[in-house]
């Protein structure tokens, strides 16, 4: 990939990595305090689901960077 496709790939990769990292940090902070990540859900289920999505977004961002 090169030329005009590199700009959007860098932007998308940056957004995915920042969002995934922030979601993982938020999840870790909530787990440490013992509060649920999402209101109205169980602490274990919400932590597992948020952790999976955070890791998925991080991997998607790294995949975008690898395509440059």
C-alpha positions in Angstrom: 0.0 0.0 0.0 1.3 3.4 -0.8 0.4 6.8 -2.1 -3.0 7.9 -1.3 -4.0 4.9 0.8 -1.3 5.4 3.4 -3.0 8.6 4.9 -6.3 7.0 5.8 -4.6 3.8 7.0 -2.5 5.8 9.5 -5.6 7.8 10.7 -7.7 4.6 11.1 -4.9 2.8 12.8 -4.3 5.6 15.2 -8.0 5.9 16.1 -8.3 2.1 16.7 -5.2 1.9 18.8 -6.2 4.9 20.9 -9.7 3.7 21.5 -8.7 0.2 22.2 -6.0 1.3 24.7 -8.4 3.7 26.4 -11.0 1.0 26.7 -8.5 -1.4 28.2 -7.4 1.2 30.7 -11.0 2.0 31.6 -11.7 -1.6 32.1 -8.7 -2.2 34.2 -9.6 0.8 36.4 -13.1 -0.4 36.9 -12.0 -3.9 37.7 -9.5 -2.6 40.2 -12.2 -0.6 42.0 -14.6 -3.5 41.8 -17.3 -1.6 39.8 -19.0 -2.9 36.6 -17.7 -1.4 33.4 -21.2 -0.9 32.1 -24.1 0.2 34.2 -26.7 -2.4 34.8 -24.5 -5.4 34.1 -22.5 -7.8 36.1 -18.9 -6.8 36.8 -17.4 -10.0 35.4 -19.4 -10.1 32.2 -18.9 -6.5 31.4 -15.1 -6.7 32.1 -14.7 -9.7 29.9 -16.7 -8.2 27.0 -15.0 -4.8 27.3 -11.6 -6.4 27.5 -12.3 -8.5 24.4 -13.4 -5.5 22.4 -10.5 -3.4 23.6 -8.0 -6.1 22.5 -9.9 -6.4 19.2 -9.6 -2.7 18.5 -5.9 -2.8 19.4 -5.3 -5.7 17.0 -7.3 -3.9 14.3 -5.2 -0.8 14.7 -2.0 -2.8 14.5 -3.3 -4.5 11.4 -3.9 -1.1 9.8 -0.4 0.0 10.6 1.0 -3.3 9.2 -0.8 -2.6 5.8 1.2 0.7 5.3 
